[in-house]
């Protein structure tokens, strides 16, 4: 991808860090709510779907953070 795209994405990295904190809080809340929900209810399925979305989001934010860190380490010629 081009440098303008990554400059924009890496410029938004502080916002991604805030979203990582929010996602982690949601992850724990949903995880604890799974303990108190009937396994055959719709709320259980919704909690599992939310858990999946949060985990995927955390992975994507982690990959973006690693890419931005790798860009900062490479010297530009």
PDB file with SEQRES, HELIX, SHEET and CRYST1 records, atoms N, CA, C and O in Angstrom:
SEQRES   1 A   77  UNK UNK UNK UNK UNK UNK UNK UNK UNK UNK UNK UNK UNK          
SEQRES   2 A   77  UNK UNK UNK UNK UNK UNK UNK UNK UNK UNK UNK UNK UNK          
SEQRES   3 A   77  UNK UNK UNK UNK UNK UNK UNK UNK UNK UNK UNK UNK UNK          
SEQRES   4 A   77  UNK UNK UNK UNK UNK UNK UNK UNK UNK UNK UNK UNK UNK          
SEQRES   5 A   77  UNK UNK UNK UNK UNK UNK UNK UNK UNK UNK UNK UNK UNK          
SEQRES   6 A   77  UNK UNK UNK UNK UNK UNK UNK UNK UNK UNK UNK UNK              
HELIX    1 AA1 UNK A    3  UNK A   11  1                                   9    
HELIX    2 AA2 UNK A   13  UNK A   33  1                                  21    
HELIX    3 AA3 UNK A   34  UNK A   36  5                                   3    
HELIX    4 AA4 UNK A   42  UNK A   73  1                                  32    
CRYST1    1.000    1.000    1.000  90.00  90.00  90.00 P 1           1          
ATOM      1  N   UNK A   1       0.842  -1.175   0.000  1.00  0.00           N  
ATOM      2  CA  UNK A   1       0.000   0.000   0.000  1.00  0.00           C  
ATOM      3  C   UNK A   1       0.886   1.237   0.000  1.00  0.00           C  
ATOM      4  O   UNK A   1       2.067   1.183   0.343  1.00  0.00           O  
ATOM      5  N   UNK A   2       0.293   2.329  -0.387  1.00  0.00           N  
ATOM      6  CA  UNK A   2       1.110   3.534  -0.524  1.00  0.00           C  
ATOM      7  C   UNK A   2       1.392   4.196   0.823  1.00  0.00           C  
ATOM      8  O   UNK A   2       0.747   3.908   1.832  1.00  0.00           O  
ATOM      9  N   UNK A   3       2.368   5.082   0.801  1.00  0.00           N  
ATOM     10  CA  UNK A   3       2.810   5.732   2.043  1.00  0.00           C  
ATOM     11  C   UNK A   3       1.765   6.679   2.614  1.00  0.00           C  
ATOM     12  O   UNK A   3       1.684   6.851   3.830  1.00  0.00           O  
ATOM     13  N   UNK A   4       0.968   7.292   1.750  1.00  0.00           N  
ATOM     14  CA  UNK A   4      -0.055   8.216   2.244  1.00  0.00           C  
ATOM     15  C   UNK A   4      -1.073   7.485   3.107  1.00  0.00           C  
ATOM     16  O   UNK A   4      -1.501   7.993   4.143  1.00  0.00           O  
ATOM     17  N   UNK A   5      -1.455   6.290   2.673  1.00  0.00           N  
ATOM     18  CA  UNK A   5      -2.406   5.490   3.442  1.00  0.00           C  
ATOM     19  C   UNK A   5      -1.848   5.179   4.824  1.00  0.00           C  
ATOM     20  O   UNK A   5      -2.526   5.381   5.831  1.00  0.00           O  
ATOM     21  N   UNK A   6      -0.597   4.682   4.874  1.00  0.00           N  
ATOM     22  CA  UNK A   6      -0.021   4.301   6.162  1.00  0.00           C  
ATOM     23  C   UNK A   6       0.296   5.511   7.024  1.00  0.00           C  
ATOM     24  O   UNK A   6       0.249   5.424   8.251  1.00  0.00           O  
ATOM     25  N   UNK A   7       0.621   6.651   6.394  1.00  0.00           N  
ATOM     26  CA  UNK A   7       0.806   7.872   7.182  1.00  0.00           C  
ATOM     27  C   UNK A   7      -0.496   8.259   7.872  1.00  0.00           C  
ATOM     28  O   UNK A   7      -0.493   8.677   9.030  1.00  0.00           O  
ATOM     29  N   UNK A   8      -1.607   8.119   7.156  1.00  0.00           N  
ATOM     30  CA  UNK A   8      -2.916   8.438   7.734  1.00  0.00           C  
ATOM     31  C   UNK A   8      -3.274   7.463   8.845  1.00  0.00           C  
ATOM     32  O   UNK A   8      -3.703   7.874   9.923  1.00  0.00           O  
ATOM     33  N   UNK A   9      -3.098   6.167   8.582  1.00  0.00           N  
ATOM     34  CA  UNK A   9      -3.453   5.146   9.575  1.00  0.00           C  
ATOM     35  C   UNK A   9      -2.573   5.278  10.815  1.00  0.00           C  
ATOM     36  O   UNK A   9      -3.076   5.230  11.938  1.00  0.00           O  
ATOM     37  N   UNK A  10      -1.284   5.441  10.627  1.00  0.00           N  
ATOM     38  CA  UNK A  10      -0.383   5.551  11.777  1.00  0.00           C  
ATOM     39  C   UNK A  10      -0.592   6.865  12.528  1.00  0.00           C  
ATOM     40  O   UNK A  10      -0.293   6.950  13.719  1.00  0.00           O  
ATOM     41  N   UNK A  11      -1.101   7.884  11.845  1.00  0.00           N  
ATOM     42  CA  UNK A  11      -1.437   9.125  12.525  1.00  0.00           C  
ATOM     43  C   UNK A  11      -2.626   8.969  13.461  1.00  0.00           C  
ATOM     44  O   UNK A  11      -2.775   9.728  14.419  1.00  0.00           O  
ATOM     45  N   UNK A  12      -3.472   7.981  13.180  1.00  0.00           N  
ATOM     46  CA  UNK A  12      -4.638   7.719  14.033  1.00  0.00           C  
ATOM     47  C   UNK A  12      -4.341   6.687  15.115  1.00  0.00           C  
ATOM     48  O   UNK A  12      -5.260   6.235  15.798  1.00  0.00           O  
ATOM     49  N   UNK A  13      -3.086   6.308  15.283  1.00  0.00           N  
ATOM     50  CA  UNK A  13      -2.718   5.268  16.245  1.00  0.00           C  
ATOM     51  C   UNK A  13      -3.122   5.582  17.685  1.00  0.00           C  
ATOM     52  O   UNK A  13      -3.523   4.659  18.392  1.00  0.00           O  
ATOM     53  N   UNK A  14      -3.043   6.824  18.163  1.00  0.00           N  
ATOM     54  CA  UNK A  14      -3.536   7.081  19.530  1.00  0.00           C  
ATOM     55  C   UNK A  14      -5.019   6.742  19.700  1.00  0.00           C  
ATOM     56  O   UNK A  14      -5.431   6.290  20.769  1.00  0.00           O  
ATOM     57  N   UNK A  15      -5.815   6.954  18.662  1.00  0.00           N  
ATOM     58  CA  UNK A  15      -7.231   6.581  18.732  1.00  0.00           C  
ATOM     59  C   UNK A  15      -7.381   5.072  18.765  1.00  0.00           C  
ATOM     60  O   UNK A  15      -8.252   4.547  19.459  1.00  0.00           O  
ATOM     61  N   UNK A  16      -6.536   4.367  18.017  1.00  0.00           N  
ATOM     62  CA  UNK A  16      -6.593   2.908  18.035  1.00  0.00           C  
ATOM     63  C   UNK A  16      -6.253   2.377  19.424  1.00  0.00           C  
ATOM     64  O   UNK A  16      -6.844   1.396  19.875  1.00  0.00           O  
ATOM     65  N   UNK A  17      -5.309   3.017  20.101  1.00  0.00           N  
ATOM     66  CA  UNK A  17      -4.951   2.573  21.454  1.00  0.00           C  
ATOM     67  C   UNK A  17      -6.115   2.762  22.413  1.00  0.00           C  
ATOM     68  O   UNK A  17      -6.349   1.921  23.280  1.00  0.00           O  
ATOM     69  N   UNK A  18      -6.844   3.861  22.263  1.00  0.00           N  
ATOM     70  CA  UNK A  18      -8.040   4.076  23.073  1.00  0.00           C  
ATOM     71  C   UNK A  18      -9.088   3.006  22.773  1.00  0.00           C  
ATOM     72  O   UNK A  18      -9.730   2.489  23.688  1.00  0.00           O  
ATOM     73  N   UNK A  19      -9.259   2.677  21.505  1.00  0.00           N  
ATOM     74  CA  UNK A  19     -10.225   1.642  21.132  1.00  0.00           C  
ATOM     75  C   UNK A  19      -9.793   0.264  21.632  1.00  0.00           C  
ATOM     76  O   UNK A  19     -10.643  -0.570  21.942  1.00  0.00           O  
ATOM     77  N   UNK A  20      -8.495   0.016  21.714  1.00  0.00           N  
ATOM     78  CA  UNK A  20      -8.008  -1.249  22.265  1.00  0.00           C  
ATOM     79  C   UNK A  20      -8.401  -1.365  23.729  1.00  0.00           C  
ATOM     80  O   UNK A  20      -8.809  -2.435  24.180  1.00  0.00           O  
ATOM     81  N   UNK A  21      -8.281  -0.272  24.474  1.00  0.00           N  
ATOM     82  CA  UNK A  21      -8.685  -0.287  25.886  1.00  0.00           C  
ATOM     83  C   UNK A  21     -10.185  -0.542  26.002  1.00  0.00           C  
ATOM     84  O   UNK A  21     -10.619  -1.352  26.822  1.00  0.00           O  
ATOM     85  N   UNK A  22     -10.972   0.146  25.184  1.00  0.00           N  
ATOM     86  CA  UNK A  22     -12.427  -0.052  25.217  1.00  0.00           C  
ATOM     87  C   UNK A  22     -12.779  -1.485  24.832  1.00  0.00           C  
ATOM     88  O   UNK A  22     -13.630  -2.105  25.470  1.00  0.00           O  
ATOM     89  N   UNK A  23     -12.131  -2.017  23.794  1.00  0.00           N  
ATOM     90  CA  UNK A  23     -12.387  -3.402  23.378  1.00  0.00           C  
ATOM     91  C   UNK A  23     -12.027  -4.393  24.476  1.00  0.00           C  
ATOM     92  O   UNK A  23     -12.730  -5.385  24.669  1.00  0.00           O  
ATOM     93  N   UNK A  24     -10.951  -4.139  25.190  1.00  0.00           N  
ATOM     94  CA  UNK A  24     -10.554  -5.042  26.269  1.00  0.00           C  
ATOM     95  C   UNK A  24     -11.586  -5.040  27.389  1.00  0.00           C  
ATOM     96  O   UNK A  24     -11.901  -6.089  27.950  1.00  0.00           O  
ATOM     97  N   UNK A  25     -12.109  -3.866  27.712  1.00  0.00           N  
ATOM     98  CA  UNK A  25     -13.158  -3.784  28.734  1.00  0.00           C  
ATOM     99  C   UNK A  25     -14.402  -4.541  28.280  1.00  0.00           C  
ATOM    100  O   UNK A  25     -14.993  -5.292  29.056  1.00  0.00           O  
ATOM    101  N   UNK A  26     -14.798  -4.345  27.023  1.00  0.00           N  
ATOM    102  CA  UNK A  26     -15.962  -5.064  26.487  1.00  0.00           C  
ATOM    103  C   UNK A  26     -15.706  -6.566  26.496  1.00  0.00           C  
ATOM    104  O   UNK A  26     -16.608  -7.350  26.791  1.00  0.00           O  
ATOM    105  N   UNK A  27     -14.484  -6.967  26.173  1.00  0.00           N  
ATOM    106  CA  UNK A  27     -14.138  -8.388  26.175  1.00  0.00           C  
ATOM    107  C   UNK A  27     -14.355  -9.004  27.552  1.00  0.00           C  
ATOM    108  O   UNK A  27     -14.948 -10.077  27.662  1.00  0.00           O  
ATOM    109  N   UNK A  28     -13.884  -8.339  28.598  1.00  0.00           N  
ATOM    110  CA  UNK A  28     -14.068  -8.869  29.948  1.00  0.00           C  
ATOM    111  C   UNK A  28     -15.532  -8.861  30.370  1.00  0.00           C  
ATOM    112  O   UNK A  28     -15.999  -9.811  30.998  1.00  0.00           O  
ATOM    113  N   UNK A  29     -16.260  -7.798  30.033  1.00  0.00           N  
ATOM    114  CA  UNK A  29     -17.677  -7.734  30.397  1.00  0.00           C  
ATOM    115  C   UNK A  29     -18.481  -8.843  29.726  1.00  0.00           C  
ATOM    116  O   UNK A  29     -19.311  -9.490  30.365  1.00  0.00           O  
ATOM    117  N   UNK A  30     -18.232  -9.057  28.447  1.00  0.00           N  
ATOM    118  CA  UNK A  30     -18.949 -10.113  27.728  1.00  0.00           C  
ATOM    119  C   UNK A  30     -18.516 -11.477  28.243  1.00  0.00           C  
ATOM    120  O   UNK A  30     -19.342 -12.377  28.391  1.00  0.00           O  
ATOM    121  N   UNK A  31     -17.233 -11.634  28.516  1.00  0.00           N  
ATOM    122  CA  UNK A  31     -16.757 -12.910  29.048  1.00  0.00           C  
ATOM    123  C   UNK A  31     -17.399 -13.264  30.374  1.00  0.00           C  
ATOM    124  O   UNK A  31     -17.783 -14.413  30.598  1.00  0.00           O  
ATOM    125  N   UNK A  32     -17.517 -12.282  31.253  1.00  0.00           N  
ATOM    126  CA  UNK A  32     -18.162 -12.545  32.546  1.00  0.00           C  
ATOM    127  C   UNK A  32     -19.664 -12.742  32.405  1.00  0.00           C  
ATOM    128  O   UNK A  32     -20.267 -13.481  33.183  1.00  0.00           O  
ATOM    129  N   UNK A  33     -20.273 -12.089  31.424  1.00  0.00           N  
ATOM    130  CA  UNK A  33     -21.718 -12.267  31.243  1.00  0.00           C  
ATOM    131  C   UNK A  33     -22.042 -13.662  30.718  1.00  0.00           C  
ATOM    132  O   UNK A  33     -23.146 -14.164  30.929  1.00  0.00           O  
ATOM    133  N   UNK A  34     -21.095 -14.284  30.041  1.00  0.00           N  
ATOM    134  CA  UNK A  34     -21.332 -15.651  29.555  1.00  0.00           C  
ATOM    135  C   UNK A  34     -21.530 -16.632  30.706  1.00  0.00           C  
ATOM    136  O   UNK A  34     -22.186 -17.661  30.543  1.00  0.00           O  
ATOM    137  N   UNK A  35     -20.968 -16.317  31.858  1.00  0.00           N  
ATOM    138  CA  UNK A  35     -21.114 -17.200  33.013  1.00  0.00           C  
ATOM    139  C   UNK A  35     -22.530 -17.190  33.573  1.00  0.00           C  
ATOM    140  O   UNK A  35     -22.935 -18.133  34.252  1.00  0.00           O  
ATOM    141  N   UNK A  36     -23.286 -16.130  33.295  1.00  0.00           N  
ATOM    142  CA  UNK A  36     -24.597 -15.957  33.915  1.00  0.00           C  
ATOM    143  C   UNK A  36     -25.750 -16.064  32.924  1.00  0.00           C  
ATOM    144  O   UNK A  36     -26.884 -15.728  33.265  1.00  0.00           O  
ATOM    145  N   UNK A  37     -25.484 -16.519  31.717  1.00  0.00           N  
ATOM    146  CA  UNK A  37     -26.515 -16.601  30.685  1.00  0.00           C  
ATOM    147  C   UNK A  37     -26.761 -18.070  30.356  1.00  0.00           C  
ATOM    148  O   UNK A  37     -25.834 -18.880  30.334  1.00  0.00           O  
ATOM    149  N   UNK A  38     -28.026 -18.399  30.101  1.00  0.00           N  
ATOM    150  CA  UNK A  38     -28.378 -19.771  29.703  1.00  0.00           C  
ATOM    151  C   UNK A  38     -27.721 -20.099  28.363  1.00  0.00           C  
ATOM    152  O   UNK A  38     -27.801 -19.299  27.430  1.00  0.00           O  
ATOM    153  N   UNK A  39     -27.076 -21.254  28.249  1.00  0.00           N  
ATOM    154  CA  UNK A  39     -26.380 -21.593  27.002  1.00  0.00           C  
ATOM    155  C   UNK A  39     -27.293 -21.743  25.784  1.00  0.00           C  
ATOM    156  O   UNK A  39     -26.820 -21.636  24.653  1.00  0.00           O  
ATOM    157  N   UNK A  40     -28.577 -21.985  25.988  1.00  0.00           N  
ATOM    158  CA  UNK A  40     -29.464 -22.158  24.837  1.00  0.00           C  
ATOM    159  C   UNK A  40     -30.310 -20.916  24.563  1.00  0.00           C  
ATOM    160  O   UNK A  40     -31.317 -21.005  23.861  1.00  0.00           O  
ATOM    161  N   UNK A  41     -29.924 -19.774  25.098  1.00  0.00           N  
ATOM    162  CA  UNK A  41     -30.693 -18.547  24.885  1.00  0.00           C  
ATOM    163  C   UNK A  41     -30.076 -17.708  23.770  1.00  0.00           C  
ATOM    164  O   UNK A  41     -28.925 -17.905  23.383  1.00  0.00           O  
ATOM    165  N   UNK A  42     -30.859 -16.783  23.274  1.00  0.00           N  
ATOM    166  CA  UNK A  42     -30.370 -15.877  22.245  1.00  0.00           C  
ATOM    167  C   UNK A  42     -29.310 -14.932  22.768  1.00  0.00           C  
ATOM    168  O   UNK A  42     -28.434 -14.501  22.019  1.00  0.00           O  
ATOM    169  N   UNK A  43     -29.383 -14.607  24.051  1.00  0.00           N  
ATOM    170  CA  UNK A  43     -28.379 -13.720  24.650  1.00  0.00           C  
ATOM    171  C   UNK A  43     -27.005 -14.384  24.647  1.00  0.00           C  
ATOM    172  O   UNK A  43     -25.990 -13.704  24.499  1.00  0.00           O  
ATOM    173  N   UNK A  44     -26.967 -15.688  24.808  1.00  0.00           N  
ATOM    174  CA  UNK A  44     -25.700 -16.414  24.787  1.00  0.00           C  
ATOM    175  C   UNK A  44     -25.069 -16.332  23.394  1.00  0.00           C  
ATOM    176  O   UNK A  44     -23.867 -16.100  23.261  1.00  0.00           O  
ATOM    177  N   UNK A  45     -25.893 -16.527  22.361  1.00  0.00           N  
ATOM    178  CA  UNK A  45     -25.395 -16.440  20.984  1.00  0.00           C  
ATOM    179  C   UNK A  45     -24.915 -15.016  20.690  1.00  0.00           C  
ATOM    180  O   UNK A  45     -23.873 -14.829  20.062  1.00  0.00           O  
ATOM    181  N   UNK A  46     -25.671 -14.015  21.142  1.00  0.00           N  
ATOM    182  CA  UNK A  46     -25.267 -12.622  20.931  1.00  0.00           C  
ATOM    183  C   UNK A  46     -23.950 -12.324  21.644  1.00  0.00           C  
ATOM    184  O   UNK A  46     -23.101 -11.611  21.110  1.00  0.00           O  
ATOM    185  N   UNK A  47     -23.782 -12.865  22.839  1.00  0.00           N  
ATOM    186  CA  UNK A  47     -22.532 -12.655  23.577  1.00  0.00           C  
ATOM    187  C   UNK A  47     -21.359 -13.319  22.858  1.00  0.00           C  
ATOM    188  O   UNK A  47     -20.268 -12.752  22.799  1.00  0.00           O  
ATOM    189  N   UNK A  48     -21.577 -14.505  22.318  1.00  0.00           N  
ATOM    190  CA  UNK A  48     -20.510 -15.177  21.566  1.00  0.00           C  
ATOM    191  C   UNK A  48     -20.148 -14.399  20.305  1.00  0.00           C  
ATOM    192  O   UNK A  48     -18.972 -14.277  19.962  1.00  0.00           O  
ATOM    193  N   UNK A  49     -21.152 -13.876  19.620  1.00  0.00           N  
ATOM    194  CA  UNK A  49     -20.878 -13.082  18.419  1.00  0.00           C  
ATOM    195  C   UNK A  49     -20.122 -11.805  18.776  1.00  0.00           C  
ATOM    196  O   UNK A  49     -19.195 -11.414  18.067  1.00  0.00           O  
ATOM    197  N   UNK A  50     -20.510 -11.156  19.867  1.00  0.00           N  
ATOM    198  CA  UNK A  50     -19.808  -9.954  20.316  1.00  0.00           C  
ATOM    199  C   UNK A  50     -18.371 -10.283  20.696  1.00  0.00           C  
ATOM    200  O   UNK A  50     -17.452  -9.531  20.372  1.00  0.00           O  
ATOM    201  N   UNK A  51     -18.180 -11.390  21.373  1.00  0.00           N  
ATOM    202  CA  UNK A  51     -16.841 -11.830  21.756  1.00  0.00           C  
ATOM    203  C   UNK A  51     -15.975 -12.052  20.519  1.00  0.00           C  
ATOM    204  O   UNK A  51     -14.809 -11.657  20.497  1.00  0.00           O  
ATOM    205  N   UNK A  52     -16.534 -12.676  19.503  1.00  0.00           N  
ATOM    206  CA  UNK A  52     -15.802 -12.924  18.262  1.00  0.00           C  
ATOM    207  C   UNK A  52     -15.418 -11.617  17.577  1.00  0.00           C  
ATOM    208  O   UNK A  52     -14.280 -11.458  17.135  1.00  0.00           O  
ATOM    209  N   UNK A  53     -16.354 -10.689  17.490  1.00  0.00           N  
ATOM    210  CA  UNK A  53     -16.078  -9.404  16.842  1.00  0.00           C  
ATOM    211  C   UNK A  53     -14.995  -8.637  17.603  1.00  0.00           C  
ATOM    212  O   UNK A  53     -14.108  -8.043  16.990  1.00  0.00           O  
ATOM    213  N   UNK A  54     -15.067  -8.650  18.924  1.00  0.00           N  
ATOM    214  CA  UNK A  54     -14.068  -7.942  19.735  1.00  0.00           C  
ATOM    215  C   UNK A  54     -12.690  -8.565  19.550  1.00  0.00           C  
ATOM    216  O   UNK A  54     -11.701  -7.843  19.427  1.00  0.00           O  
ATOM    217  N   UNK A  55     -12.608  -9.877  19.527  1.00  0.00           N  
ATOM    218  CA  UNK A  55     -11.310 -10.535  19.337  1.00  0.00           C  
ATOM    219  C   UNK A  55     -10.726 -10.224  17.964  1.00  0.00           C  
ATOM    220  O   UNK A  55      -9.527  -9.968  17.849  1.00  0.00           O  
ATOM    221  N   UNK A  56     -11.552 -10.243  16.926  1.00  0.00           N  
ATOM    222  CA  UNK A  56     -11.074  -9.910  15.582  1.00  0.00           C  
ATOM    223  C   UNK A  56     -10.595  -8.459  15.539  1.00  0.00           C  
ATOM    224  O   UNK A  56      -9.566  -8.164  14.933  1.00  0.00           O  
ATOM    225  N   UNK A  57     -11.333  -7.558  16.177  1.00  0.00           N  
ATOM    226  CA  UNK A  57     -10.942  -6.148  16.217  1.00  0.00           C  
ATOM    227  C   UNK A  57      -9.608  -5.968  16.934  1.00  0.00           C  
ATOM    228  O   UNK A  57      -8.760  -5.200  16.479  1.00  0.00           O  
ATOM    229  N   UNK A  58      -9.416  -6.666  18.047  1.00  0.00           N  
ATOM    230  CA  UNK A  58      -8.143  -6.571  18.768  1.00  0.00           C  
ATOM    231  C   UNK A  58      -6.983  -7.079  17.918  1.00  0.00           C  
ATOM    232  O   UNK A  58      -5.897  -6.500  17.947  1.00  0.00           O  
ATOM    233  N   UNK A  59      -7.197  -8.143  17.168  1.00  0.00           N  
ATOM    234  CA  UNK A  59      -6.146  -8.668  16.292  1.00  0.00           C  
ATOM    235  C   UNK A  59      -5.811  -7.656  15.202  1.00  0.00           C  
ATOM    236  O   UNK A  59      -4.637  -7.418  14.919  1.00  0.00           O  
ATOM    237  N   UNK A  60      -6.827  -7.063  14.590  1.00  0.00           N  
ATOM    238  CA  UNK A  60      -6.586  -6.075  13.535  1.00  0.00           C  
ATOM    239  C   UNK A  60      -5.847  -4.856  14.088  1.00  0.00           C  
ATOM    240  O   UNK A  60      -4.903  -4.374  13.462  1.00  0.00           O  
ATOM    241  N   UNK A  61      -6.263  -4.353  15.251  1.00  0.00           N  
ATOM    242  CA  UNK A  61      -5.569  -3.219  15.850  1.00  0.00           C  
ATOM    243  C   UNK A  61      -4.130  -3.582  16.194  1.00  0.00           C  
ATOM    244  O   UNK A  61      -3.232  -2.753  16.042  1.00  0.00           O  
ATOM    245  N   UNK A  62      -3.898  -4.804  16.655  1.00  0.00           N  
ATOM    246  CA  UNK A  62      -2.540  -5.250  16.943  1.00  0.00           C  
ATOM    247  C   UNK A  62      -1.678  -5.302  15.696  1.00  0.00           C  
ATOM    248  O   UNK A  62      -0.513  -4.905  15.721  1.00  0.00           O  
ATOM    249  N   UNK A  63      -2.253  -5.792  14.601  1.00  0.00           N  
ATOM    250  CA  UNK A  63      -1.509  -5.841  13.341  1.00  0.00           C  
ATOM    251  C   UNK A  63      -1.195  -4.439  12.827  1.00  0.00           C  
ATOM    252  O   UNK A  63      -0.106  -4.196  12.308  1.00  0.00           O  
ATOM    253  N   UNK A  64      -2.143  -3.522  12.969  1.00  0.00           N  
ATOM    254  CA  UNK A  64      -1.895  -2.140  12.553  1.00  0.00           C  
ATOM    255  C   UNK A  64      -0.781  -1.528  13.401  1.00  0.00           C  
ATOM    256  O   UNK A  64       0.091  -0.842  12.868  1.00  0.00           O  
ATOM    257  N   UNK A  65      -0.797  -1.765  14.697  1.00  0.00           N  
ATOM    258  CA  UNK A  65       0.245  -1.228  15.581  1.00  0.00           C  
ATOM    259  C   UNK A  65       1.615  -1.780  15.211  1.00  0.00           C  
ATOM    260  O   UNK A  65       2.603  -1.045  15.196  1.00  0.00           O  
ATOM    261  N   UNK A  66       1.673  -3.076  14.914  1.00  0.00           N  
ATOM    262  CA  UNK A  66       2.959  -3.672  14.522  1.00  0.00           C  
ATOM    263  C   UNK A  66       3.449  -3.108  13.201  1.00  0.00           C  
ATOM    264  O   UNK A  66       4.643  -2.861  13.037  1.00  0.00           O  
ATOM    265  N   UNK A  67       2.532  -2.901  12.248  1.00  0.00           N  
ATOM    266  CA  UNK A  67       2.917  -2.345  10.954  1.00  0.00           C  
ATOM    267  C   UNK A  67       3.458  -0.928  11.113  1.00  0.00           C  
ATOM    268  O   UNK A  67       4.448  -0.563  10.479  1.00  0.00           O  
ATOM    269  N   UNK A  68       2.811  -0.135  11.953  1.00  0.00           N  
ATOM    270  CA  UNK A  68       3.277   1.241  12.172  1.00  0.00           C  
ATOM    271  C   UNK A  68       4.627   1.249  12.885  1.00  0.00           C  
ATOM    272  O   UNK A  68       5.485   2.078  12.579  1.00  0.00           O  
ATOM    273  N   UNK A  69       4.819   0.339  13.826  1.00  0.00           N  
ATOM    274  CA  UNK A  69       6.110   0.248  14.513  1.00  0.00           C  
ATOM    275  C   UNK A  69       7.205  -0.182  13.544  1.00  0.00           C  
ATOM    276  O   UNK A  69       8.329   0.314  13.619  1.00  0.00           O  
ATOM    277  N   UNK A  70       6.888  -1.095  12.641  1.00  0.00           N  
ATOM    278  CA  UNK A  70       7.872  -1.547  11.657  1.00  0.00           C  
ATOM    279  C   UNK A  70       8.212  -0.420  10.678  1.00  0.00           C  
ATOM    280  O   UNK A  70       9.361  -0.299  10.254  1.00  0.00           O  
ATOM    281  N   UNK A  71       7.238   0.391  10.322  1.00  0.00           N  
ATOM    282  CA  UNK A  71       7.497   1.527   9.429  1.00  0.00           C  
ATOM    283  C   UNK A  71       8.414   2.546  10.091  1.00  0.00           C  
ATOM    284  O   UNK A  71       9.253   3.150   9.423  1.00  0.00           O  
ATOM    285  N   UNK A  72       8.264   2.740  11.389  1.00  0.00           N  
ATOM    286  CA  UNK A  72       9.087   3.722  12.095  1.00  0.00           C  
ATOM    287  C   UNK A  72      10.536   3.267  12.224  1.00  0.00           C  
ATOM    288  O   UNK A  72      11.437   4.101  12.316  1.00  0.00           O  
ATOM    289  N   UNK A  73      10.773   1.958  12.232  1.00  0.00           N  
ATOM    290  CA  UNK A  73      12.132   1.435  12.409  1.00  0.00           C  
ATOM    291  C   UNK A  73      12.928   1.423  11.114  1.00  0.00           C  
ATOM    292  O   UNK A  73      14.157   1.466  11.153  1.00  0.00           O  
ATOM    293  N   UNK A  74      12.256   1.364   9.966  1.00  0.00           N  
ATOM    294  CA  UNK A  74      12.951   1.266   8.685  1.00  0.00           C  
ATOM    295  C   UNK A  74      13.409   2.661   8.264  1.00  0.00           C  
ATOM    296  O   UNK A  74      12.589   3.571   8.136  1.00  0.00           O  
ATOM    297  N   UNK A  75      14.724   2.836   8.045  1.00  0.00           N  
ATOM    298  CA  UNK A  75      15.198   4.154   7.600  1.00  0.00           C  
ATOM    299  C   UNK A  75      14.795   4.406   6.145  1.00  0.00           C  
ATOM    300  O   UNK A  75      14.867   3.510   5.304  1.00  0.00           O  
ATOM    301  N   UNK A  76      14.377   5.624   5.868  1.00  0.00           N  
ATOM    302  CA  UNK A  76      14.004   5.990   4.505  1.00  0.00           C  
ATOM    303  C   UNK A  76      15.240   6.451   3.759  1.00  0.00           C  
ATOM    304  O   UNK A  76      16.023   7.250   4.273  1.00  0.00           O  
ATOM    305  N   UNK A  77      15.414   5.949   2.547  1.00  0.00           N  
ATOM    306  CA  UNK A  77      16.598   6.318   1.742  1.00  0.00           C  
ATOM    307  C   UNK A  77      16.373   7.599   0.997  1.00  0.00           C  
ATOM    308  O   UNK A  77      17.259   8.057   0.275  1.00  0.00           O  
TER     309      UNK A  77                                                      
END                                                                             
